[in-house]
Amino acid sequence: MKKNVIKSILGFSAVLLFAGTVLSGCGKKDSKELSKKEITVGVTAGPHQQIMEEVAKQAKKDGLNIKIKSFTDYNTPNSALSSGDLDANSYQTIPFLKDQIKNKGYKFDQAFKTVAYPMGVYSKKIKNLKDLKDGDSIAVPNDASNETRGLQLFEKAGIIKLKKGAGQTATKKDVVSNPKHLKIVELEASQLPKQLGEVNAAAINTNFAMGAGLSINENAIFHEPLKNNPYPNVFVVQSGHKNDAVIKKIDKYYHSKQTAAFIKKEFKGSVVLSSSK
């Protein structure tokens, strides 16, 4: 009886030891530095994809293969990075990243800044925001990170004023001064170009403006600063990998003179290269 008990205890201990070894091995695998030869990066279709393709060309000459996966929405690239289907992604602003980390519990790190898409105000009815009349309508994106950005843009133009301390989660409820009694319309960001004729002015994200054939330099009646834009996009990795050698390499290619020239020629000011840090 005692021998059977001892055998059972020893057997159970062996199982625990094996399980511990397997789990330990998994932990080491998860924290292993990303490959210096191949990496999979998620992007959104459009400028982010085009720029990453340019970066991939430069990397290939040095023996680094960047596999690019393109997405058409803002949520899937983060869930794919979290699950390990991607090694990195390049498409989101810092406020959006922080909101995703807070609400979805992602363990991500910002590796480096990439490009900025200066937001602009567009109109089919007026040439200057000073021409807005009492009771006119203005539109802003209705998602958390971009509504604040749109409202702040109108505030900077002197059209409205937001409550002090509204921060990065401001909505139209935080407007404390609206001298012209403007109607503030909240719309899905991608729908703003289509609804431009229905309002007097709209703050539109550059990627959607470009998709509608609008140029920030030629068509916007007001816009965010093109240099040192406060809303840069970032290259994102799982926590613990932002200092991996391959990420440092991609940062170098992204901020090369060749990439800067490509961005300037291709996007004519609607997309601007941000400093790395």
DRENDO-1510 file (C-alpha; in Angstrom, 1 decimal, always signed):
<recs>
REC; n; res; u; v; w
REC; 1; MET; +0.0; +0.0; +0.0 .
REC; 2; LYS; +2.8; +2.4; +1.0 .
REC; 3; LYS; +4.7; +1.5; -2.2 .
REC; 4; ASN; +1.7; +2.4; -4.3 .
REC; 5; VAL; +1.2; +5.7; -2.5 .
REC; 6; ILE; +4.9; +6.5; -3.0 .
REC; 7; LYS; +4.7; +5.6; -6.7 .
REC; 8; SER; +1.6; +7.8; -7.1 .
REC; 9; ILE; +3.3; +10.7; -5.5 .
REC; 10; LEU; +6.4; +10.3; -7.6 .
REC; 11; GLY; +4.3; +9.9; -10.7 .
REC; 12; PHE; +2.4; +13.1; -9.9 .
REC; 13; SER; +5.6; +15.0; -9.2 .
REC; 14; ALA; +7.0; +13.9; -12.5 .
REC; 15; VAL; +3.8; +15.2; -14.3 .
REC; 16; LEU; +4.2; +18.5; -12.5 .
REC; 17; LEU; +7.9; +18.7; -13.4 .
REC; 18; PHE; +7.1; +18.0; -17.0 .
REC; 19; ALA; +4.3; +20.6; -17.1 .
REC; 20; GLY; +6.6; +23.1; -15.4 .
REC; 21; THR; +9.2; +22.5; -18.0 .
REC; 22; VAL; +6.7; +22.9; -20.9 .
REC; 23; LEU; +5.3; +26.1; -19.4 .
REC; 24; SER; +8.8; +27.4; -18.9 .
REC; 25; GLY; +9.7; +26.6; -22.5 .
REC; 26; CYS; +6.6; +28.5; -23.7 .
REC; 27; GLY; +7.6; +31.5; -21.6 .
REC; 28; LYS; +11.0; +31.5; -23.2 .
REC; 29; LYS; +9.5; +31.2; -26.6 .
REC; 30; ASP; +7.1; +34.1; -26.0 .
REC; 31; SER; +10.0; +36.4; -24.9 .
REC; 32; LYS; +12.4; +35.3; -27.6 .
REC; 33; GLU; +13.7; +38.2; -29.7 .
REC; 34; LEU; +12.0; +38.7; -33.1 .
REC; 35; SER; +13.7; +37.2; -36.1 .
REC; 36; LYS; +16.3; +39.3; -37.8 .
REC; 37; LYS; +15.6; +37.7; -41.1 .
REC; 38; GLU; +11.8; +37.9; -41.4 .
REC; 39; ILE; +9.0; +39.8; -39.8 .
REC; 40; THR; +5.2; +40.1; -40.4 .
REC; 41; VAL; +3.8; +43.6; -40.2 .
REC; 42; GLY; +0.1; +44.6; -40.3 .
REC; 43; VAL; -1.0; +47.9; -42.0 .
REC; 44; THR; -4.2; +49.5; -43.1 .
REC; 45; ALA; -4.7; +49.8; -46.9 .
REC; 46; GLY; -3.6; +53.1; -48.4 .
REC; 47; PRO; -0.6; +55.3; -47.3 .
REC; 48; HIS; +0.5; +53.0; -44.5 .
REC; 49; GLN; +0.7; +50.0; -46.8 .
REC; 50; GLN; +2.4; +52.1; -49.6 .
REC; 51; ILE; +5.1; +53.4; -47.2 .
REC; 52; MET; +5.7; +49.9; -45.6 .
REC; 53; GLU; +6.2; +48.5; -49.2 .
REC; 54; GLU; +8.8; +51.2; -49.7 .
REC; 55; VAL; +10.5; +50.3; -46.4 .
REC; 56; ALA; +10.3; +46.6; -47.3 .
REC; 57; LYS; +12.2; +47.3; -50.6 .
REC; 58; GLN; +15.1; +48.8; -48.6 .
REC; 59; ALA; +15.1; +46.1; -46.0 .
REC; 60; LYS; +15.2; +43.3; -48.7 .
REC; 61; LYS; +18.5; +44.6; -50.0 .
REC; 62; ASP; +20.0; +43.9; -46.5 .
REC; 63; GLY; +18.5; +40.5; -46.3 .
REC; 64; LEU; +15.4; +41.3; -44.2 .
REC; 65; ASN; +12.1; +40.0; -45.5 .
REC; 66; ILE; +9.1; +42.2; -44.3 .
REC; 67; LYS; +5.8; +40.4; -45.0 .
REC; 68; ILE; +3.0; +42.9; -45.2 .
REC; 69; LYS; -0.6; +42.1; -44.2 .
REC; 70; SER; -3.2; +44.7; -45.2 .
REC; 71; PHE; -6.4; +45.4; -43.3 .
REC; 72; THR; -9.4; +47.6; -44.0 .
REC; 73; ASP; -10.5; +48.3; -40.4 .
REC; 74; TYR; -8.9; +49.7; -37.3 .
REC; 75; ASN; -9.5; +46.9; -34.8 .
REC; 76; THR; -8.3; +43.7; -36.5 .
REC; 77; PRO; -4.6; +44.7; -36.8 .
REC; 78; ASN; -4.4; +45.0; -33.0 .
REC; 79; SER; -6.2; +41.7; -32.3 .
REC; 80; ALA; -3.9; +40.0; -34.8 .
REC; 81; LEU; -0.9; +41.4; -33.1 .
REC; 82; SER; -2.2; +40.3; -29.7 .
REC; 83; SER; -2.8; +36.8; -30.9 .
REC; 84; GLY; +0.6; +36.5; -32.5 .
REC; 85; ASP; -0.5; +36.5; -36.1 .
REC; 86; LEU; +1.5; +39.6; -36.6 .
REC; 87; ASP; +4.9; +40.6; -35.2 .
REC; 88; ALA; +4.1; +44.3; -35.4 .
REC; 89; ASN; +1.6; +46.8; -36.9 .
REC; 90; SER; +1.8; +50.3; -38.3 .
REC; 91; TYR; -1.4; +52.3; -38.6 .
REC; 92; GLN; -2.6; +53.9; -35.3 .
REC; 93; THR; -2.2; +57.2; -33.4 .
REC; 94; ILE; -1.1; +57.3; -29.8 .
REC; 95; PRO; -4.5; +58.2; -28.4 .
REC; 96; PHE; -6.1; +55.3; -30.3 .
REC; 97; LEU; -3.4; +52.9; -29.1 .
REC; 98; LYS; -3.9; +54.0; -25.4 .
REC; 99; ASP; -7.7; +53.6; -25.8 .
REC; 100; GLN; -7.2; +50.1; -27.2 .
REC; 101; ILE; -4.8; +49.1; -24.4 .
REC; 102; LYS; -7.1; +50.5; -21.7 .
REC; 103; ASN; -10.3; +48.9; -23.0 .
REC; 104; LYS; -9.0; +45.6; -24.4 .
REC; 105; GLY; -6.1; +44.9; -22.1 .
REC; 106; TYR; -3.5; +44.5; -24.9 .
REC; 107; LYS; +0.2; +44.2; -23.8 .
REC; 108; PHE; +1.7; +46.5; -26.4 .
REC; 109; ASP; +4.7; +48.8; -26.7 .
REC; 110; GLN; +5.1; +51.8; -28.9 .
REC; 111; ALA; +8.4; +51.2; -30.8 .
REC; 112; PHE; +8.8; +54.4; -32.8 .
REC; 113; LYS; +6.8; +57.2; -34.4 .
REC; 114; THR; +6.1; +56.9; -38.2 .
REC; 115; VAL; +4.0; +59.5; -40.0 .
REC; 116; ALA; +1.2; +62.0; -39.3 .
REC; 117; TYR; -2.0; +62.6; -41.2 .
REC; 118; PRO; -2.8; +66.2; -40.4 .
REC; 119; MET; -6.5; +66.6; -40.0 .
REC; 120; GLY; -8.2; +69.2; -42.1 .
REC; 121; VAL; -11.5; +71.1; -42.3 .
REC; 122; TYR; -13.2; +70.9; -45.7 .
REC; 123; SER; -16.3; +72.6; -47.1 .
REC; 124; LYS; -18.3; +72.8; -50.3 .
REC; 125; LYS; -20.1; +75.9; -49.2 .
REC; 126; ILE; -17.5; +78.3; -47.7 .
REC; 127; LYS; -13.9; +79.4; -48.3 .
REC; 128; ASN; -13.1; +80.5; -44.7 .
REC; 129; LEU; -14.4; +79.4; -41.3 .
REC; 130; LYS; -15.1; +83.0; -40.6 .
REC; 131; ASP; -17.9; +82.8; -43.2 .
REC; 132; LEU; -20.0; +80.4; -41.0 .
REC; 133; LYS; -23.3; +81.9; -40.2 .
REC; 134; ASP; -25.5; +81.6; -37.1 .
REC; 135; GLY; -27.1; +78.1; -36.9 .
REC; 136; ASP; -24.8; +76.5; -39.6 .
REC; 137; SER; -23.7; +72.9; -39.1 .
REC; 138; ILE; -20.2; +71.5; -38.7 .
REC; 139; ALA; -19.3; +67.9; -38.5 .
REC; 140; VAL; -16.7; +65.8; -36.6 .
REC; 141; PRO; -15.8; +62.1; -36.4 .
REC; 142; ASN; -17.9; +60.3; -33.8 .
REC; 143; ASP; -15.1; +57.9; -32.5 .
REC; 144; ALA; -13.5; +58.7; -29.1 .
REC; 145; SER; -10.0; +59.6; -30.3 .
REC; 146; ASN; -10.9; +61.6; -33.5 .
REC; 147; GLU; -13.9; +63.5; -32.2 .
REC; 148; THR; -11.7; +65.3; -29.7 .
REC; 149; ARG; -9.2; +66.0; -32.4 .
REC; 150; GLY; -11.9; +67.5; -34.7 .
REC; 151; LEU; -13.3; +69.7; -31.9 .
REC; 152; GLN; -9.9; +70.9; -31.0 .
REC; 153; LEU; -9.3; +71.9; -34.6 .
REC; 154; PHE; -12.4; +74.0; -34.7 .
REC; 155; GLU; -11.4; +75.4; -31.3 .
REC; 156; LYS; -8.0; +76.4; -32.7 .
REC; 157; ALA; -9.8; +78.2; -35.5 .
REC; 158; GLY; -11.7; +80.2; -32.9 .
REC; 159; ILE; -15.1; +78.8; -33.8 .
REC; 160; ILE; -15.9; +77.1; -30.5 .
REC; 161; LYS; -14.4; +76.7; -27.1 .
REC; 162; LEU; -14.1; +73.5; -25.1 .
REC; 163; LYS; -14.4; +73.0; -21.4 .
REC; 164; LYS; -11.1; +73.4; -19.6 .
REC; 165; GLY; -9.6; +70.0; -18.8 .
REC; 166; ALA; -11.7; +68.1; -21.4 .
REC; 167; GLY; -8.6; +66.3; -22.4 .
REC; 168; GLN; -8.5; +63.6; -25.1 .
REC; 169; THR; -12.1; +62.4; -24.5 .
REC; 170; ALA; -14.0; +65.6; -25.4 .
REC; 171; THR; -17.3; +65.4; -27.1 .
REC; 172; LYS; -19.7; +68.1; -28.3 .
REC; 173; LYS; -21.1; +68.1; -24.7 .
REC; 174; ASP; -17.8; +69.7; -23.6 .
REC; 175; VAL; -18.4; +72.7; -25.8 .
REC; 176; VAL; -18.8; +75.7; -23.4 .
REC; 177; SER; -18.7; +78.5; -26.0 .
REC; 178; ASN; -20.5; +78.5; -29.4 .
REC; 179; PRO; -21.2; +82.1; -30.3 .
REC; 180; LYS; -22.7; +81.2; -33.7 .
REC; 181; HIS; -25.0; +78.5; -32.3 .
REC; 182; LEU; -23.5; +76.0; -34.7 .
REC; 183; LYS; -25.0; +72.6; -34.9 .
REC; 184; ILE; -22.3; +70.0; -34.2 .
REC; 185; VAL; -23.0; +66.8; -36.1 .
REC; 186; GLU; -21.2; +63.6; -35.1 .
REC; 187; LEU; -20.7; +61.1; -38.0 .
REC; 188; GLU; -18.7; +57.9; -38.7 .
REC; 189; ALA; -15.3; +59.1; -39.8 .
REC; 190; SER; -15.4; +57.3; -43.1 .
REC; 191; GLN; -18.8; +58.9; -44.0 .
REC; 192; LEU; -17.7; +62.5; -43.5 .
REC; 193; PRO; -16.5; +63.0; -47.2 .
REC; 194; LYS; -19.8; +61.6; -48.5 .
REC; 195; GLN; -21.8; +64.0; -46.2 .
REC; 196; LEU; -19.7; +67.1; -46.9 .
REC; 197; GLY; -22.4; +68.6; -49.0 .
REC; 198; GLU; -25.0; +68.2; -46.2 .
REC; 199; VAL; -23.1; +70.3; -43.7 .
REC; 200; ASN; -21.3; +73.7; -43.9 .
REC; 201; ALA; -17.9; +72.3; -42.8 .
REC; 202; ALA; -16.4; +69.1; -41.6 .
REC; 203; ALA; -13.2; +68.0; -39.9 .
REC; 204; ILE; -12.0; +64.9; -41.9 .
REC; 205; ASN; -9.2; +62.5; -41.2 .
REC; 206; THR; -6.7; +62.7; -44.0 .
REC; 207; ASN; -6.9; +59.1; -45.1 .
REC; 208; PHE; -10.6; +59.4; -45.8 .
REC; 209; ALA; -10.1; +62.9; -47.3 .
REC; 210; MET; -7.5; +61.5; -49.7 .
REC; 211; GLY; -9.8; +58.6; -50.6 .
REC; 212; ALA; -12.4; +61.2; -51.7 .
REC; 213; GLY; -9.8; +63.1; -53.8 .
REC; 214; LEU; -9.3; +65.9; -51.3 .
REC; 215; SER; -5.8; +67.3; -50.7 .
REC; 216; ILE; -5.0; +69.1; -47.4 .
REC; 217; ASN; -2.8; +71.6; -49.3 .
REC; 218; GLU; -5.3; +72.3; -52.1 .
REC; 219; ASN; -8.7; +71.8; -50.6 .
REC; 220; ALA; -8.6; +72.2; -46.8 .
REC; 221; ILE; -9.8; +75.6; -45.5 .
REC; 222; PHE; -8.1; +75.0; -42.1 .
REC; 223; HIS; -5.8; +72.2; -40.9 .
REC; 224; GLU; -3.5; +71.0; -38.2 .
REC; 225; PRO; +0.2; +71.8; -38.4 .
REC; 226; LEU; +2.0; +69.9; -41.1 .
REC; 227; LYS; +5.3; +70.0; -39.2 .
REC; 228; ASN; +5.5; +68.6; -35.6 .
REC; 229; ASN; +1.9; +67.4; -35.9 .
REC; 230; PRO; +0.6; +66.4; -32.4 .
REC; 231; TYR; -1.0; +63.2; -33.6 .
REC; 232; PRO; +1.8; +61.0; -35.0 .
REC; 233; ASN; +1.1; +57.4; -35.9 .
REC; 234; VAL; +3.3; +54.7; -34.3 .
REC; 235; PHE; +4.9; +51.4; -35.0 .
REC; 236; VAL; +3.6; +48.9; -32.4 .
REC; 237; VAL; +4.9; +45.6; -31.1 .
REC; 238; GLN; +4.0; +43.2; -28.2 .
REC; 239; SER; +5.5; +44.3; -24.9 .
REC; 240; GLY; +9.2; +43.5; -24.5 .
REC; 241; HIS; +10.1; +43.7; -28.2 .
REC; 242; LYS; +10.5; +47.4; -28.9 .
REC; 243; ASN; +14.3; +47.2; -28.6 .
REC; 244; ASP; +14.7; +44.1; -30.7 .
REC; 245; ALA; +17.4; +44.5; -33.4 .
REC; 246; VAL; +15.0; +44.0; -36.2 .
REC; 247; ILE; +12.7; +46.8; -35.0 .
REC; 248; LYS; +15.7; +49.1; -34.8 .
REC; 249; LYS; +16.4; +48.2; -38.4 .
REC; 250; ILE; +12.9; +49.0; -39.6 .
REC; 251; ASP; +13.0; +52.3; -37.7 .
REC; 252; LYS; +16.2; +53.2; -39.7 .
REC; 253; TYR; +14.6; +52.3; -43.0 .
REC; 254; TYR; +11.4; +54.1; -42.2 .
REC; 255; HIS; +13.3; +57.4; -41.4 .
REC; 256; SER; +15.8; +57.1; -44.3 .
REC; 257; LYS; +16.2; +59.9; -46.8 .
REC; 258; GLN; +14.8; +57.5; -49.4 .
REC; 259; THR; +11.5; +57.0; -47.5 .
REC; 260; ALA; +11.2; +60.7; -46.8 .
REC; 261; ALA; +11.5; +61.5; -50.5 .
REC; 262; PHE; +8.9; +58.9; -51.3 .
REC; 263; ILE; +6.4; +60.3; -48.8 .
REC; 264; LYS; +6.9; +63.8; -50.0 .
REC; 265; LYS; +6.5; +62.9; -53.7 .
REC; 266; GLU; +3.6; +60.5; -53.3 .
REC; 267; PHE; +1.4; +62.4; -50.8 .
REC; 268; LYS; +2.3; +66.0; -51.4 .
REC; 269; GLY; +1.9; +67.1; -47.8 .
REC; 270; SER; -1.2; +65.1; -46.8 .
REC; 271; VAL; +1.1; +62.6; -45.0 .
REC; 272; VAL; +4.2; +63.8; -43.3 .
REC; 273; LEU; +7.1; +61.9; -41.8 .
REC; 274; SER; +7.4; +62.2; -38.0 .
REC; 275; SER; +10.6; +62.1; -36.0 .
REC; 276; SER; +11.3; +58.7; -34.7 .
REC; 277; LYS; +11.1; +59.5; -31.0 .
</recs>
